[in-house]
C-alpha cells in the first residue's frame, strides 16, 4: 500500500478542476487491508477509481483510495469463449483494444470510454447498443473497512441502466479489485445504433467486423465528445431520464421529433442531451463552465472552471429542464460536495 499525504489530483480528474486530497491510499493485490483495519477505516476514504467520472465541488477532500493493479489473465477458455480476469486499475479502453487484438469480442462498442476496469461495473458503463453488464461474469471486491474479500456474481451486482448495487451507500466501503469478463471468439458485431449505422453507410461498409465497430466508435466519440486531456469533462453529465408512456405521449404531442429509446411496455428513455439542446442551452457558458457545443449532455471545463462552477451550471440545467419539461434529470457523474 502506498499512502500519499497532501496529494494534488487535479490533472487526473475528468473535469480538471482543482482537487487536493489530504490522504490518498493506493492499494493493490499484495495489500492485506486486514493489516491496517483501523488505519484505512478511520480515514473513511472515498473510492474514486481514476477519478475520471467524479466532480469534486469542494477543492479539498479528506481521504480517497484507489486500486492500482492492472494485470490481465485468461481464467479459462473453450472453443468459442474465454473468461478473462482484469485487475481493477487497468485502463478500460486499453483493455478493450487488447482484447480486440487478441480476437476476443463483445466489448468493442465500449471503446474509448474513460475510466478503469474497476469503475466499469459500478455504473454499468454503456454505449452504442451495449452495456458492460452483458459481458460480466463476476466482480471481486475487498472491504476497506474489514479487509474481507467477496466475489459477486453478475446477478448479485443488480445491474441496470448506469446503475448497480455498488452505487448504494452500504457499498461505499467495497473496493473492486478484479472483474471477470466473458468474451467471445466469434464476432457478433452490433451496428444498429443510429450514429454507427450512419458511419457505415457513409463509408459504404455493409458487413462491419468487430474491428470496424471499434474504429467507428472511436471516430464517432472523437467527433462528438471532447477529449478530457484537452477540455475537462466526464462524458454524459446526466442520465437519460426514463419516463412513463403517458409522459412520453404528452411530450410527443408538443415535440413530434422527440427522439426516444424503447425500455419496456410502460416506459421510454428520452435523451437528456435533446432536452438540454431544445432548451437552448447547447454551447451555454456559466463562469468557467460550459455545455459542450457538439453534445449538450456533456458539461465542460471551458475556462479554468472550479468544481463549484460546473456544479452550479448543472443545477441551473436541472432547474430549466424541470420547468420546461417537468422532468428532473439525475446526474450520471459522481458528485462529491
Ligand atoms: N441530441 C440532441 N442534441 C444534443 C445531444 C443529443 O438533439 O446536443 C439527440 C441526438 O440527436 C440523438 C439523441 O439525442 O437523437 C441521443 O444522442 P447520442 O446518440 O449522442 O447519445 P446520448 O443519449 O446523448 C448516450 C450515453 C453515452 C453514449 C451514447 C451512445 C447516457 C447518459 N449517455 O448518450 O454515454 O456514448 O448514448 O450510446 O446514457 C457516458 O455515459 O458518459 C456517455 C458518453
Boltz pocket constraint, residues with backbone or C-beta under 6 A from the ligand:
constraints:
  - pocket:
      binder: B
      contacts: [[A, 126], [A, 127], [A, 128], [A, 129], [A, 193], [A, 195], [A, 234], [A, 235], [A, 236], [A, 237], [A, 238], [A, 239], [A, 240], [A, 259], [A, 271], [A, 272], [A, 273], [A, 274], [A, 277], [A, 282], [A, 292], [A, 294], [A, 295], [A, 296], [A, 297], [A, 332]]
      max_distance: 6.0
